[in-house]
Amino acid sequence: MPSFASRIQGPVAVIGDVHGQIEKLDAILAKLQQMPDYAHRWIVFIGDLVDRGTDPKAVLDRMFSLQREHPQTTAVIGNHELAMAGALNLIPVPSYADWATQWVEQYGVESTFASYGTALGDLAALKAKLPAEHVDFIANGPWVVEHPQAIFVHAGLDPNQPLELQLRILRQRDFTLNRPPWLCSKTFVENGVPPDCPVMVVSGHVPVREVVYRPDRLLIDTTGGRGGDLSCVLLPELVLITSGDDPPQPLVEPEEDRPWWKFW
């Protein structure tokens, strides 16, 4: 069974919320594979691979085939994977949680059921159709990927809690929380990062019209699964690659002050 690294180092290509958009993902991967340093670069998916788009199963299949060809591939769990896991009883959930109803009614799951060849809402049939590696990722994938100069987490970090406390919870994946904020909160986009966080926090979750870069923050969900180009950012170069026809382009001018740049 493939494993997903939670600690990495070296150059990275981080891909925003794919949400079943297999054609857009393939366009991104085709561009990445043409890069001269592709073999040495980590590929990180920022979560929310399932729901909304045309073929969520194909997206997960592609991630696993990519990982077999390019072992430096990993991913974090998003709130859509969490909801799917809870709905299918793949993870322990609080007794008061009703993930089955929430996921089916609120998460845009029609394409997920269809991609596995099951009727909408037939949770038992869907669970039976999931390949073992899909089950393993959805149930056991990391909530955070740590790099010496970046933290990759689906929704971001709470600016009002110490960094090490949050990382400890993220590493152990605390399923007693009904809606873990690091996977589900929409407030972390604007609220900054913990004062004791010395590295950039990279997240998706909340759709933005274009990739947002701040010295301590990178927001990369530019589709929400509902339209627009999928985005991928190369780090440390801060170069944007999209699923559209545009060539790779810098997010900022090279001479801008980026004190973390030299440490990659």
matplotlib code that plots the C-alpha trace (Angstrom):
import matplotlib.pyplot as plt

x = [0.0, 1.5, 2.5, 2.2, 5.1, 4.4, 7.9, 9.7, 12.5, 13.7, 11.9, 8.1, 5.2, 2.0, -1.3, -4.5, -7.9, -8.5, -12.1, -12.4, -11.2, -9.1, -8.6, -7.2, -5.0, -3.6, -2.8, -0.8, 1.1, 2.0, 3.6, 5.4, 6.8, 8.5, 10.5, 14.2, 14.2, 11.0, 12.7, 13.9, 10.8, 8.1, 4.6, 2.1, -1.7, -3.3, -6.5, -10.0, -9.4, -13.0, -16.5, -17.8, -15.7, -16.2, -14.3, -13.1, -12.2, -10.0, -8.2, -7.4, -6.3, -4.1, -2.5, -1.6, -0.3, 1.8, 3.1, 4.2, 6.1, 7.3, 7.6, 8.2, 4.4, 2.3, -1.0, -2.9, -6.5, -9.1, -12.5, -14.1, -12.0, -12.7, -16.5, -16.3, -14.4, -16.8, -19.9, -18.5, -17.4, -13.8, -12.6, -13.9, -16.2, -18.0, -21.3, -23.2, -21.7, -23.8, -21.2, -23.4, -26.2, -23.8, -21.6, -24.4, -26.5, -23.9, -20.7, -21.5, -21.0, -23.0, -19.9, -18.1, -20.9, -21.1, -17.4, -17.4, -20.5, -22.9, -26.3, -26.3, -26.6, -25.9, -23.1, -22.8, -22.4, -19.9, -17.8, -17.8, -16.5, -13.6, -10.2, -8.1, -5.6, -8.4, -9.8, -6.3, -5.6, -9.0, -8.9, -5.2, -3.7, -1.8, -3.4, -0.2, 3.0, 6.0, 8.9, 11.8, 10.5, 6.7, 3.7, 1.1, -2.3, -5.7, -7.4, -4.5, -3.5, -5.2, -3.3, -4.4, -2.9, 0.8, 2.3, 3.6, 0.2, -1.5, 1.2, 0.9, -2.9, -2.4, 0.3, -1.9, -5.1, -7.6, -10.8, -12.6, -13.1, -16.2, -14.9, -11.2, -10.6, -7.3, -9.4, -12.7, -12.3, -12.8, -11.5, -7.8, -7.5, -7.6, -6.5, -2.8, -0.6, 0.6, 3.2, 5.6, 5.3, 8.7, 7.7, 5.2, 1.8, 0.4, -3.3, -6.3, -9.9, -11.3, -11.5, -9.6, -9.8, -6.0, -3.2, -2.5, 1.1, 2.2, 5.6, 4.0, 1.0, 0.2, -3.5, -3.8, -7.4, -8.4, -11.4, -13.3, -14.2, -16.6, -14.7, -11.5, -8.0, -6.4, -3.2, 0.1, 3.0, 6.6, 8.6, 11.0, 10.8, 7.3, 6.3, 2.7, 1.7, -2.0, -4.1, -4.8, -2.8, -0.7, 3.0, 4.6, 4.9, 6.4, 4.1, 6.4, 9.3, 12.6, 14.2, 11.4, 12.5, 11.8, 13.9, 13.0, 14.2, 17.8, 17.0, 15.5]
y = [0.0, 3.4, 5.6, 9.4, 11.3, 13.9, 15.3, 16.4, 18.7, 20.1, 21.8, 21.4, 21.7, 22.2, 21.6, 23.3, 21.6, 19.3, 18.3, 15.6, 17.8, 15.1, 17.0, 20.0, 17.8, 16.1, 19.4, 20.5, 17.2, 17.3, 20.7, 19.5, 16.4, 18.6, 20.5, 19.6, 19.1, 17.1, 14.0, 15.8, 17.8, 16.9, 17.0, 17.9, 17.8, 20.3, 18.2, 18.0, 15.6, 14.3, 15.7, 18.4, 17.8, 15.3, 12.2, 12.0, 8.3, 9.1, 11.8, 9.4, 6.8, 9.4, 10.4, 6.7, 6.1, 9.3, 8.1, 4.8, 6.6, 9.5, 8.4, 12.0, 12.5, 13.2, 14.8, 16.2, 15.3, 18.0, 18.4, 16.6, 13.5, 13.8, 14.0, 11.1, 9.0, 9.9, 9.1, 5.7, 4.8, 4.6, 6.6, 6.9, 9.9, 11.5, 9.9, 13.1, 13.7, 12.9, 12.9, 10.7, 13.2, 16.2, 14.7, 13.5, 16.6, 19.4, 18.4, 18.1, 14.3, 13.4, 13.0, 11.0, 8.4, 8.3, 7.9, 4.7, 3.5, 3.7, 5.3, 8.7, 8.2, 4.4, 4.6, 0.8, 0.3, 3.1, 1.7, -1.7, -0.2, 1.8, 0.3, -0.6, 2.2, 4.8, 3.6, 3.7, 7.3, 8.7, 7.1, 7.4, 10.2, 12.9, 16.1, 18.1, 17.9, 19.6, 21.1, 23.0, 26.2, 25.5, 23.8, 22.3, 22.0, 22.1, 25.1, 26.8, 27.3, 29.0, 32.3, 32.2, 28.8, 27.9, 26.3, 23.2, 22.5, 22.6, 20.5, 17.9, 17.6, 17.5, 14.8, 12.5, 13.3, 13.9, 12.3, 13.2, 16.7, 16.8, 19.5, 19.9, 23.6, 22.9, 21.0, 22.9, 26.5, 29.3, 32.0, 31.1, 32.6, 36.2, 35.7, 35.2, 32.5, 31.9, 34.5, 31.6, 30.1, 30.7, 29.3, 29.8, 28.2, 26.8, 26.0, 25.6, 25.1, 28.7, 29.5, 32.7, 34.3, 34.0, 32.6, 34.8, 35.1, 36.8, 36.2, 33.9, 32.6, 31.0, 30.4, 28.1, 27.0, 28.8, 26.7, 25.3, 22.6, 25.0, 26.5, 28.4, 27.1, 24.7, 26.1, 24.7, 26.7, 25.9, 26.5, 28.1, 29.7, 31.1, 30.3, 29.7, 26.8, 26.6, 24.1, 26.7, 27.8, 30.4, 29.6, 29.4, 32.8, 34.3, 35.2, 38.1, 39.8, 38.1, 41.1, 41.3, 40.6, 37.0, 36.3, 32.6, 32.1, 31.3, 28.5, 26.1]
z = [0.0, -0.9, 1.9, 2.1, 3.5, 6.2, 6.4, 3.2, 2.0, -1.2, -4.1, -4.2, -6.6, -4.6, -6.3, -5.3, -4.6, -7.5, -6.7, -9.3, -12.2, -13.9, -17.1, -15.3, -13.1, -16.2, -17.8, -14.7, -14.5, -18.2, -17.6, -14.4, -16.2, -18.8, -16.2, -16.0, -12.3, -12.2, -10.8, -7.8, -6.9, -4.4, -5.6, -2.8, -3.2, -0.7, -0.2, -1.5, -4.4, -4.4, -5.0, -7.4, -10.5, -13.3, -12.1, -8.5, -8.8, -11.7, -9.7, -6.9, -9.4, -11.1, -7.7, -7.0, -10.5, -10.2, -6.8, -8.3, -11.1, -8.9, -5.3, -4.2, -4.2, -1.2, -0.1, 2.9, 3.7, 3.0, 4.6, 1.6, 2.3, 6.0, 5.3, 3.0, 5.5, 8.2, 6.1, 5.1, 8.6, 7.6, 10.6, 14.2, 14.5, 17.5, 18.3, 17.7, 14.3, 11.2, 8.5, 6.2, 5.9, 5.8, 3.1, 0.8, 1.1, 1.3, -0.4, -4.1, -4.1, -7.2, -9.3, -6.6, -6.5, -10.3, -10.8, -8.7, -10.5, -7.6, -7.0, -5.3, -1.5, -1.5, 1.0, 1.4, -2.3, -2.6, 0.3, -1.3, -4.6, -3.1, -4.0, -1.0, -1.7, -1.9, 1.5, 3.0, 1.8, 2.8, 6.2, 7.0, 4.9, 6.8, 7.9, 7.6, 5.5, 7.1, 5.2, 6.8, 5.2, 4.8, 6.4, 4.0, 5.6, 3.9, 5.6, 7.4, 11.0, 14.0, 14.7, 18.3, 19.3, 19.7, 16.6, 18.3, 19.9, 16.5, 14.9, 17.6, 17.0, 13.2, 13.4, 15.5, 13.5, 16.4, 15.2, 18.4, 16.9, 14.8, 12.4, 12.8, 12.0, 10.2, 7.6, 7.8, 9.0, 6.5, 8.8, 8.7, 5.2, 6.5, 10.1, 9.6, 11.2, 14.8, 15.9, 16.7, 13.2, 11.4, 8.0, 5.2, 5.6, 2.4, 2.1, -0.2, 1.0, 0.4, -3.3, -4.4, -7.8, -8.2, -6.1, -3.1, -1.9, 1.3, 3.0, 5.6, 3.5, 0.2, -0.9, -3.9, -4.4, -7.6, -8.7, -5.7, -8.1, -9.8, -12.7, -13.5, -13.9, -11.4, -9.9, -9.0, -7.3, -7.5, -4.3, -3.6, -7.0, -6.5, -10.0, -11.0, -13.3, -14.3, -16.2, -18.8, -21.8, -20.0, -19.6, -16.1, -14.6, -11.4, -8.6, -7.6, -9.1, -8.3, -6.6, -4.0, -0.5, 0.5, 3.5, 3.5, -0.1, 0.6, 3.1, 0.5]

ax = plt.figure().add_subplot(projection="3d")
ax.plot(x, y, z, "-o")
ax.set_aspect("equal")
plt.show()
